[in-house]
Amino acid sequence: RYSFTTGLRATNDGLMSVNTVEKSAFSVFPNPISNENVTFDFGIETEQKVSIVVYNLTGKEVATIASNVLYQPGKHQLTWSVKDNAGARVNAGVYLCKFICGDKFESKLISVLK
């Protein structure tokens, strides 16, 4: 994760402080997905266990991309063949991808086209 400056604000003691917003280093592309594989791109600053799981909108687990895999600091990429855990291509629709890194997580919606 990294942060970026959004502006300055005054504090009660007359000093200026910097507002920062944390920005995730996790992305999914391409999105929407047609016939190609999907790439999960993420960066971590410290050694962490990472899980990436895809769910349908009813909350059922569809595919596990990584399950508590220990990654070293740096940028990483994983590829998903758009198949479920049984090896069948997933149906067209919207899916929720959950990225878990240590004790934090982030979710992204993915659209799979016919």
C-alpha positions, 0 to 999 in steps of 0.5 A: 500500500502507498499513500499520496497527498491530497492537500494541506489543512490547518491544525488547532495550534496553527500548524499545517498538516498533510492529508494523506489517503491510502491507495491500494496497490491491487488491480485487476485487468482487463475488466470487463473480461471477454475471452482472455485471462485475467491478471491480478497485480499487487504490490506489498511493502513487507513479507505478507501472506496473500489470498485472492478469492473470487465469489459470485454475487450470492457469496459462493466461492467460485475460484481461489487464485491464492490461499495464504501464500507468503510473498516477499516485498515488491510487485507481483502478478497472478493470472486467472484463466476465468475458470472455477475451482472445478475447472469449468469456465465461469458464466457471464456475470459480475463477480467479487474479487477479494484480495487479503493481505495480512489483516487487511482486505480489499474487494473489486467487482469484475465483469465477465462477458459472454 
